[in-house]
């Protein structure tokens, strides 16, 4: 059973995405792509921070407060992440990030080098 009306505008998702972009920008602003370990450590920090702040604190809390407050918050966390599968969606998104981001950074470096 889901009390949330389908196709409802959800402004906290936009807020969550803006905060995720801000966090990623702060963490990855001075990344050195020559040092792969530095790149992956910063990607991990950005991923963990955005998951905790955006997915858990903003989106999940807003969903719980607006539509699922008949459950306790810990019950809703378990329900949303495991029964509804949000954890798998998040893990897939972060896996794609770890695969594609270094590739795009390398491409950016080559394109910038060719312009000089």
C-alpha positions in Angstrom: 0.0 0.0 0.0 1.3 3.4 -0.9 -0.6 6.5 0.3 1.5 8.8 -2.0 -0.6 10.0 -4.9 1.0 8.9 -8.2 2.5 11.6 -10.5 2.6 14.1 -7.6 5.1 17.0 -7.9 7.8 16.5 -5.3 9.9 19.6 -4.8 12.2 18.0 -2.3 13.7 15.9 -5.1 14.8 19.1 -6.8 16.2 20.4 -3.6 18.0 17.0 -3.1 19.5 17.1 -6.5 20.7 20.7 -6.1 22.3 19.8 -2.8 23.9 16.7 -4.4 25.4 18.8 -7.1 26.7 21.3 -4.6 28.3 18.6 -2.5 29.9 17.0 -5.5 31.2 20.3 -6.7 32.8 21.0 -3.3 34.4 17.6 -3.1 35.5 17.3 -6.7 36.5 20.8 -7.6 40.2 20.4 -7.3 40.6 16.7 -8.2 43.9 15.7 -9.7 43.0 13.2 -12.5 46.7 12.2 -12.8 46.4 10.5 -9.4 43.8 7.8 -9.8 43.6 7.1 -6.0 42.9 10.8 -5.3 40.1 10.7 -7.9 38.5 7.5 -6.5 38.8 8.6 -2.9 37.1 11.9 -3.7 34.4 10.1 -5.7 33.8 7.8 -2.7 33.5 10.8 -0.3 31.1 12.6 -2.6 29.0 9.4 -3.0 28.8 8.7 0.7 28.0 12.4 1.5 25.3 12.7 -1.2 23.7 9.4 -0.2 23.5 10.4 3.5 22.5 14.0 3.1 20.4 13.8 -0.1 18.9 10.3 -0.3 18.5 9.7 3.4 18.1 13.1 5.1 16.2 15.1 2.4 14.2 12.7 0.2 13.5 9.9 2.6 12.7 12.2 5.5 10.3 14.3 3.3 8.6 11.1 2.0 8.2 9.9 5.5 6.9 13.2 6.9 4.4 13.7 4.1 3.0 10.3 3.4 4.5 7.4 5.4 4.4 8.7 9.0 2.2 5.9 10.0 5.4 3.9 10.2 8.3 4.7 12.5 11.2 6.4 10.8 13.5 3.3 11.1 10.7 1.1 9.7 10.4 3.5 6.7 14.1 3.5 6.1 14.1 -0.3 5.9 10.9 -0.3 3.8 12.2 2.3 1.3 15.7 1.1 0.9 15.2 -2.7 1.0 11.6 -3.5 0.3 11.2 -0.8 -2.4 14.7 -1.3 -3.7 16.1 2.2 -3.4 19.4 0.9 -2.2 19.9 -1.0 -5.5 19.0 2.1 -7.5 21.6 4.1 -5.5 24.3 1.5 -5.8 23.7 1.3 -9.6 24.0 5.0 -9.9 27.2 5.2 -7.9 28.7 2.3 -9.9 27.9 4.2 -13.2 29.5 7.3 -11.6 32.7 5.4 -10.8 32.9 3.9 -14.3 32.1 7.0 -16.3 33.5 10.0 -14.4 37.2 9.0 -14.8 36.6 8.5 -18.6 35.0 11.9 -19.0 37.8 13.6 -17.0 40.4 11.9 -19.2 38.5 13.1 -22.3 38.3 16.6 -20.9 42.0 16.6 -20.3 42.7 15.4 -23.9 40.4 18.0 -25.4 41.9 20.8 -23.3 45.4 19.7 -24.3 44.5 19.7 -28.0 43.2 23.3 -27.8 46.6 24.6 -26.5 
